[in-house]
Amino acid sequence: MIDGIPAGGRGALLIGGTWRPPESGLYVPVIDPSTGEPLGEAPVASAEEARAAVEAAAAMEEKWGATPGHVRARLLRAAAERLREDRTTMAALIASEVGKPIADARVEADRAVGVFELAAEEIRHLGGESYPADAYERPAGNEHRFLFSVRDPIGVVVAIGPFNFPLNLIAHKIAPALAAGNPVVAKPTSAAPFTTLRLAKHLADAGLPPGVLNVVVGPGGAVGNALVEHPRTRLITFTGSTAVGKGIAERAGRAAKRVILEMGGMDPFVVLEDAPLDLVVPAAIRGAFAYSGQVCTASKRILVQESVAERFATAFAEKAAALRVGRALDEATEVGPLIDATAVDRVDAMVEEARSRSAKVLTGGRRPEALGKGSFYAPTVLDQVPEAARVVREEPFGPVAPVVRFHDVDDAVRIANGTPYGLQAAVYTRDLARGFTLARRIRAGGVHLNDPTNLRWDALPFGGVRDSGLGREGLRWAMQEMTEVKLISVNYATP
């Protein structure tokens, strides 16, 4: 068994600096999606234990918020160094927990190192502004005042992570929160808890004071709601489904709490007739099939102008059919398993529904037969998919690429904006003027010209509009969300 996975063993909760089993004694199996075999067991925390984790974090709120920035930065860099040294084990753990191909898992492990380093650097830029008081006529006496703003930590941050990037996406929540001076309660998914628990161990070993980071694992209904509704939590940062995110926003809103929500997407990959297909097809393969399409920014709708659609679809299907499907720890694997059998069933049902609406299956559309009990689905390309098909309306979160044909630029914009989502989009064209026009017209948090939808810069703003999200991640932007602006005035007039 890989070092770092509790071989047949059990994870623990981290509350107030103490690792402890759940009081209920309940655990659920963590399954390797490549094999269908258990890796270990995840603890099932109770609502009371979730509340205890918040209380432990709240007890450290003042102390951690008053910790000098250079001390916080040094600790985050120390954690980054520990992650760098543990890269091999972390990547293997990610691959085993969530079925991410090992080459991609190494990239995720490296990115997490960078996230903590960037968070440490951004502490130097987390400041306020000064204002010319004498520029304002009222209130009287401004010629004798000095005005400036500062940023205070917001308080206890709840970080709820998804399965698909179990290290990097939780790092995008924990690192900026700690950098901004906030204590954290993290809740990783029960499907993949061990990566977050190992990260917490590295932070503790790097010198993070007990109680500043707490980790609880358990169902969203009990544990998640208890974290969101606790009166001491002030911000919830969440990555996951739109339905769950809206529920969090509703509960948080009742208590005027801030949220950062990274939710679903139906990211369009738009191919105009002048686009160079020799570059576009490989990019579409990356956009649609990286990590089996289980990425919120995956290219989920391939919109192709009619005059080049036949050539594109044929070349696209040929490349998709050649992708190597296999277990995540196999170095040759390009497309690994889905997270579980339920995900496979959902994708298969969407493909069959599209087929019933006359969509053509150019490749895939089936479960591979020679890969044992793993949760695999063949990379699938559908052509001539009607806009009413589920796979064009609902996020499949699997290795399925529906090709939708459009007439002209206006038609492309209409289809691209034709869902409630707006996370990212891609536009391929040699005509940058048309590309910029489309970038302005497509409603999304990010639009990439001549690059696929699943690009992300960890240091830059990232997030969606409409049903895809609220707020922004990206280290500096997340830290701004995680702080409160306070105006301070000084009257220096002589008494």
N, C-alpha and C positions, 0 to 999 in steps of 0.2 A: 504494500500500500504506500502511496505517496506520502512523504513527510509533510505534516501539516494537516492531513485529514485524519480525524480520530478513527483509526481502523476499527470499524464496527462499534466505535465508541460514541460518546455523547457530547454535544456542545453544552455551553453554560451561558448563563446570563451575567452581565457585568453591571453591577449596581453599587454606586458609592465606592468604587475601587476594589470591590470584592467579587470574585468569580463564584457563582453559586448555582446549584441546580434549581429548577422550578419547584415551587412549594407543592404543586399538584403532583409532581412525579411524572407528568405526562411528556411524551416525546413523539415526534413524527419522523418517519424515515426520510432521508435526503437521498434521492435516486440519481445515479449517473445516467443521463439520457442517452449516452452512447451504448450502454450495455443493459439498461433496465435493472441493474443491480444496486443495492444500497451502499452508500459511502459511509454512512453513520446516521446519527439521529439528532434532530434539532429540538431544543427545548421549547415547550409551549408555556409561555408566560401567562399570567393572569392579569386582569385589569388592575388589581391591587399592586402587583409587581411593577406594572407600567407606571402607576402613580408614585410608587416608591422611587423609581428611577428619576422621575421628574423632580421629586423632592430632593434627591441627592444632587441633581444638577443645580437646582435653585439655591441650595446651600453654598454652592461655589460661585454663584453669580457675581457677587461683589468682589471677591478675592481675584477671580480670574479676569474680570473686567478691569481691575486696577493693576494687573500685571503689566510691566512695561512692554511696549511693543517689541523692543529688541530681544527681550527674553522670549516672548511668544514666537518671534521669527527664528531664533536659535533652536527652539524646540521643534518647530515644523521642519527645519532643515535636517535636524537629527533624525526625525521620523522618515523623511525622504531618503536619507542615506541608508537607513535600515531596510526600507522597501527596495532600494536599488540592490543591496546585497542579497535580498531574498527573492530576486526576480524570477529565478528558475522555479522555485517552489510555488510562488504565487501564481505564475502562469499555468503550471500543472494543476493547481487547485481550481483555478477558473475553468480550465478545460474540462475537468472532471465534474465540477458542480453543475455547469450550465451547457456543456457540450460545445463550447466555442473551439474551433480549430486551434491547435496549439500555436501556430504562427501568429494568429490574431490575438490569442491570449497573451503572448509576449508583448505585443504592441500595447495592449491594455495595461499590463503591469508597468511598462515604461511610462505611459501617459500619466499614471497615478503618481509616479515619482515627480514628474513635472508639475502636477497640480499642487503638491505640497510645497515645492520650491517656488512656484509662482505666487502662492498665497503668502509665503514668507516675504517675498519682495514687495507685494502690494501693500503690506502694512505701512511702508514708508510713504505711500500715496493716499492713505486713508485720512484725509484731513478736511478741514472746513475752508471757509473763505473769510476775508475781511471786507468791510463795506465802508464807503465814505459817508459817515453820518451827516456831515455838513451839506451833502447834496440833497437832503430832505428838509423841507420847510417845517414839518411837524413830526414829532412833538417839539415844542420850543426847547432851545438849549443844545441843539445837536452839534453846534460848533465846539462843544466841550465834551463830546462823547466819542468813544471808540467802540465800534461794533465788529463782532466776529462770530463765526459759527464753528461748532465742533461736532464731531460724530460720536455719539455714545453707543455702546453695545445695546442691542435691542432686548436681550434677556435670553431665556432658555429657548434653544432652537430644536425642533423635532425634525429629524432627517429620515425620510422614508424612501428606501431604495428599491429598485426593480431587480429582476433576475438577470437581464440581458447584459448589463455591464456591472457585475457585482462589486468590483473594486473601483473602477474609475468614476462611476456615477455617484456612489456613496462618498467618494473622496471629494467630488465637486460640491458636496453639501457640508461635510465635516470640516474640510480644510479652511474654507472662507469663514465659516462660523467661528472656529477657534481663532483664526487670524484677527477677526473683528472683536474678539474678547468675550464671546458668548459660550457658555457651557452647552452641551449637546446631549440629547437622547436619540440614538440611532435605532431604527427598526429595519433590519434587512428582511428580505423575503424568506419565508420558511423553506422555499425550494433551494436556496443557496445562501445559507447563513455563515458558512465557515470562513469565507473570504473576509467578510466584515469583522468577524471575531479575531481573525489573525491580524488584520489591520489594527484593531483596538489594542492587541497585545504589543504591537510595535510602538504605538503611540505611548502606551504606559511605560515601556522599556526606554523610550526616548526621554522620559521625564515628565510627562503630562501628569499633573496632580490628580489624585484619586477623586472621582466624582465629576470631573470636568467633562469626561466622555463616558456615557453609559450606553449599554447595548441590551435591548430586549427583543426577543423573537416570539412571534405568536400571530394569531389571526387578526386581520384588520378590524373585524367587528368588535372585538373586545379590547385588544391591546391598542390598535390604532385609534379608535374612538377615545379611549381613556387618555391617550397622549394629546390628542387634538383638543379635547375639552377641559383638560386640567387648567385651573386658573393661573398657574405659574408659567405655562408655555406662551411664548409671544410670537413665534413665527414657525410655520410649518413649511418645509421644503420637500416636495414630493415629485417623484417620477413614476408614471404608471398610466393606467387607463383613464380615459376622459370621464367615464362614469364615476370611478372612485375619486378622481380629482375634484369633480363638482361637489360630491358629498363632503369632502374635506373643506372645500371653500364655504359651503353652507354652514357647517358646524363652526368653523373658525370665524365666519362673519358675524355670528351671533354675539361673539365676545370681542369684536373689533380687532381680531388678530390678523397679522399679515401672512400672506401665502406666496410661495413661488411654486408654480405648478407647471411641470413639463409633462404634457399628456400625449394623446394620440396624434397621428398624422396620416394623410393620404397623399403623400408628396408626389407631385407630378414631375415627370422627366420628359421635357418637350423637345422634339426633334423637328426642326424646320427643314424644308426641302433642300436648302443649300448646305446643310451640315455635312462635314466629312465623315462618312459612315465608318471608315477604317479606324477612326478615333472614337466615334460615338458608341459603336457596338461594345468594345471592351469596357467602356465607362458604364454603360447600361448594365453589363454583367456584374460589375462591382456594386453598382447602386442597388440592384435588385436582389442579389444572391449572397452578398457578404453576410456572414453569420446567419445563413439560412433565412435572410429577410427579417430576422427578429430584432429590428432596429427601428426606433421611432422615425428616423430620417431616411429609411430605405426608400428606394424609388418604387413606389407601389402602383403607380399608373404610368405606363409608357405611352405618351401621346405623340403620334407620328403623322406628319403631313401625308396626305393620300398619295401624292406622286412618288414618294420614296418608301411607302409603307411595306410594299411587297418585298423589296430588296432588303430593307432593314429586318423585317420579321424573319426572313429565311436565314440571314446571317446570324441574327441574335439567337435563334433556336439552335443552330448548329453549335455555337459556342456553349450554350447552356447545357446541351446534351453531352458535351465533352468534359464538363466539370466533374472532378473526382469526389464522390460522396463516400464518407467513411467516418470512423470513430475519431473523436476530437484529438486524442493523443497520438494519432498516426500523422507523421510529418507530411505525408502526401495529401492529406485531406484538404479539400477546398470548401466543401459544403458539409457541415456536420449535422447532427440531429436537431430536432425541435426540442423544446424544454420538456414535453411530456406527451403521452398518448392523446390527451384531450386536445392539445394543439394540433396534432396530426389530423384528428377527426374533423376539427373545425376547418382546416385548410382543404381537406378532401371534399367536404360538403360544399364549400364555396366553388371549387373547381367543377363539381358535378352540376351545381346550379347554373354556372356560366355555360357549361356544355348544353344544358337543357334549353338555353336561350340562343342556341346556334353558334356560340363561340367555338373556334377551332383549337384543339389541343395540338400544338406543333411539336412539343416534346414534354415528357414527364406525365403529370396527371395521375400518379400512382405511388404506392409505397414500394420501395425496393425490397426484393425478396431475400437477398443473400446477406443481410446485415444483422441477423439475430433479433434480439428483443429490444433493440434501441428504437427511439422515436424518430424514424427517418421518413422523409418525403422527397421524392425526386425533384430537382429543379424543373420548374414548369413554365412554359411559355404558352400563353393563350393569344390568339389573334382574332381580329374582327369581333371584339367583345363589346356588346351593347352597353350603353351608359347606365342602364337600369340594373345590370348584374350586380350581385352582392359584392363581388371581388373588386368592383370599381367604386362601390359606395362605402364599404366597411373595411376596416384595417384587417388584412389577413394575418399579418405577423408570421409569415412563413415564406418559403421559396417559390412564390408565384408571381409572375410578371404578366399582367394583362396589357395587350397592345390595343389602344383605342385610336382610331383614325380620325383626323380632323381635316377640314377644308382649307381654312385660311387662319391668319393670326387672330382675328376676332373669335373664331370658333375655338381656337386653342385656349384663349383666355377664358372663354365661357366654361369650357370643360374643366380647366385647371381650378377655377373658382367655384366649381359646382358641388362642392361638399362643404360641410360645416367646419372643416379643418383648415389650418394654415400654418404649418410648421416650416418646411423648407421646399424649395423647388429648384429645378435645373432647366436651363434653356441652352440648346446647342444650335449654333448658327455661325456662319462666317461674317455675317452682317451685324457688327456690334451696335449699330444704331437701332436695328430692329430688336436686338437682344436687350438693350437698355430700356426700350419701350415696353417690352414684355416684363422686364424686371420691375418696372414701376406699376404695371397693371395687375400683376399677380399678387394676391393677398396672402402673404406669408411672412414669417419672421426672418427668413433668409432666402435669397435667390442667388444661385451660382450660375454664371455664364460659362459654358464649355467645361464644366466640372459636374460630377454627379451630386445628387441631393444629400448624400451621407457624409459630407465634409463637416468637420467641426474644429475650430481653433479654441483650445482650452482657455486661452487668455482673453478671448473676445466675447462680446455679448451673444448669447444663444437662448432662443425661446420662440414660442409660437404666438399666433393671434387666434381669436375666436375660440373654437373648441380645442385648440392645440396647446393653450397655456395662458398663464398670467405671470408677469414678472420676467426677469432675465437671470440666467446663470452666466458663467464666465467670471473669473475670479474677482476683478474689480467691481463688476456690476452686481454680483452676488453679495459682496461685502457692503456695498451701498444699500442694498435691500435689507441687510441684516443689521443696520445701524439706524439710529434716530438722530435727526439734525436738531441741534440745540443752539439758539441764538443767545449770545451773551453781550450785554452792554456794560460799558464802564464810563461813569461820569467823573471826569478828572478836573472839573471846575474847582477853583479854590474856594473853600467855604467862606 
